[in-house]
Amino acid sequence: MTAAKSVWCSIALLLFGVVLSACSTPRSLQDEANDQLAFGPNIPVRASNDGGTTAQPLTTLTQSAGCGKELPQDQLFGKFSQYTTHVSGKTLDPNVSVAPHDRNYFVWVPTDYDPSKPYRVTFQFMGCGDRTAAATANYKLMLKDPQSIYVAMNMPPAGFPPVGKDCFDNTVGQSSVEWEFMGLTASQVQKDFCIDESRVFVSGYSSGAWVSNMFGCYFAGKDPNRVFGADISVRGQVSVTGGPVQPDVPCGGAVAALWIHDSDDKENPIGGNKGSSLPNVLKRNGCAGDVAGPTEPFGSTTALSSVCTRFTNCPTEFPVVWCPTTGKGHNAQDDLALPGFIEFQNLLNPQ
């Protein structure tokens, strides 16, 4: 630092009582590398309106606008019923958009659905394949928990991003066409069905797992200034395989999270979640420590507890569980996902 600059900085400190950036020592590349080893890429965190790092107490139910209303006329009990969301084609990037179009989603409600009872809701995202198969291609979580609401989300129609792949648009950050679809659909579901807004979950496999990571970031905590879905708050994410959120996506705050990922997965290498998704959530949740723990076994069965660990220094309202497996490759691992997802979600049930 030159003598002139040193004098200028001293005067600035006396006048303003703050340390100006011009006076600070630049961070080295090694400093940035150390941060990434500890917490993964520097994904920005946006302060959410409801305090994204502090959730409602576990004793609290937050009724949505759909409570007290009759079900939509065509909704079936114990079966998926189809609905449509019209999207404008906008993305989080003001310079990127696609043509307006319709996308379908499917809602499953319990056979004894009670319009006065706020239900947990899980938005489901499938792996690559048939873009319109959401009602049949997702995890059958209702077999383990028939007292929740499930919303299965279709992929973009043919001809829309990602072009050349029958997948969700899950690797382009703010330019993704998924943000608007989720925001509009989740808002409508809360208006049409009796939802506990403090227990909104996203789940997915493969391409759908990437989307779950995206939505667990962007939609964590309500935010009136958010471009899409200002009135929704994703409390938790559960997924098998997948990969990290792009660094240009702003996260809303803390989120409960469980990942199942195999070390032999060649399509979505485990390092994407282990080296980025997991450490970033630990940091956002205010968990003491890092990916090394401390941890304890998670799961009421040997199949779960032998591979899953829960980070013990995280807030009770935002548990984090990591389940690394071996020898499964890119498999959907239903044998772990079905019981593991539900047991993890039950951690946030009202006490």
Secondary structure, DSSP 4 states (H G I P E B T S, - for coil): --HHHHHHHHHHHHHHSS--GGGSPPPPHHHHHHHHHHH-S---BPPPTT-TTSPPPTT---B-TTTTSPPPTTPPSSSEEEEEEEE--B-SSTT-B---EEEEEEEE--TT--TTSPEEEEEEE--SS-TT-HHHHS--GGGT-TTSEEEEEPPPPTTSSSTT-SS-S-SSGGG-SHHHHHHHHHHHHHHHS-EEEEEEEEEEETHHHHHHHHHHHHTSS--TT-SS-TT----EEEEES--PPPTTSPB-S--EEEEEEETT-SSS-THHIIIIIHHHHHHHTT-SSBTTB-EEE--SSHHHHTT-EEETTS-TTS-EEEEEESS-TT---HHHHHHHHHHHHHTTS--
